[in-house]
Amino acid sequence: GCDSSLNLTSQKASDAVDGIFRSLRDIARVRTHMKQFHSIHNPGSNTHQASASYKPLLKQIVEEVCNPDRPDPVDIEHISSGLTDLLKTGFSMFMKVNRPHPGDHPLLIIFMVGGVSVSEVKMVKDLVATRKPGTQVIVLSSVLLTPHSAVELLFASDRLQSDARI
């Protein structure tokens, strides 16, 4: 709501910051139902506050998909694509049959709604290459984010129909 710094008032700045924190709270609220991917922040322990860390959601998901120990993923679901997978999924309701794991397929397709940065694409490529060599990965997104456009999206009035100039 402010086209130049000359028109900036403390009320406009306060409203903008409140809007950003409202957006961040909304994002956090959406992820509360998740069991595994509910946070990107690890606060550390009471005795080691310096061990607090940040782990991006995309990195958590790719690590889970490429996990060699292959536990059943909690927040990721495999969508059956063929008769064999459909039968395995159906029988798993009645018998102890291992459901297909999302990392079973040699092609991993990731679609990021809302945008992805070049550094995130490189992180995914490097993670898949080290954890699951031989797997082809395709990263798709609704927009390629730059540092400038990511900040503009925080201020967009409607994030689904962005008014940011990307």
Buried (B, 14 or more C-beta within 10 A) or exposed (E): EEEEEEEEEEEEEEEBEEBEEEBEEEEEEEEEEEEEBEBBEEEEEEEEEEEEEEEEBBBBBBEBBBBEEBEEBEBBEBEBEEEEBEEBBEEBEEEEEEBBBBBEBEEBEBEBEBBBBEEBBEBBEEBBEEBBEEBEBEBEBEBEBEEEBBEBBEBBEEBEEBEBEB
